[in-house]
Amino acid sequence: MDIIEPAKIGLEPPETRVLVGITNIPPIEFHIGNITEDRRHRYARVLGETELYLMPIDRAQRIIDLVANPPS
């Protein structure tokens, strides 16, 4: 299995950073990177973890849109 370099898939630096927090729980930061070759997912990872995830592209785009244009 090939080792995926985070910089080559948009995770170093991340294209999008998301920090999610809920009262009484430590916040979690996750990163969204490039679109996969099949164009159905985006690469993603949780800050501080080594696992790499594939996020469905429609879900990733909704999150990216919220980051870029937060509701007022």
N, C-alpha and C positions, 0 to 999 in steps of 0.2 A: 504494500500500500504506500502510495506517495505521501510525503509530508506536505501539507498545505501551508504555504507561507502567508501569514495574516496580511501582510502588506499587499500581496497580489490579489487578494479577494476583498479589499476595501475595509479591512478591520484594523489596520495600523497605518495611519490614524483612521479611526472609524468614520464612515460617511455620516452616520447618525448616532448620537449618544442619547440614551433615555435613562432618566433617573426616576424610579417609581418608589414612592413611600406611602406607608399606611401607619396611622397612629400606633405607637407601642411596638412597632416592628422595624428593625433596621432597614434603611432603603437599599434597593437593589439597582445597580446600573447595568444596562445591557447595551450592546452595540449592534448596529445593523450595517452590513457591508454590501458588496456587489450583488448583482443578479447572477444566478447560476447559469451555466451553459444551456440548460433546458428551458430557461426563461420562466420557470414556474415557481422559483423560490429566490430568497435572498439569504446570504450567509449571515449568521448571527452568533453571538456568544455573550455570556454573562461575565462581567468584569471579575477577574480573580479566579475564574475556572478555566480548565484546559479544554473542555468539551466544545465542539463546534456544532451548531444547529443549522437546520434549513427551515426558514420561516416561509410559509406560503406568501407569495408575492402580494396578493390582495391585502392580507393582514399587515404585512410590512409597509405597504403604501399608505394604509390608513394611519398607522403610527407616525410615519414620516410626515404626512400631511398635518397631523396634530402638532408635531414639533415645529414645523415651518410656519403654520398658521393657527396658533392656539385660539380656542374660542374666547370671546371677551365676556 
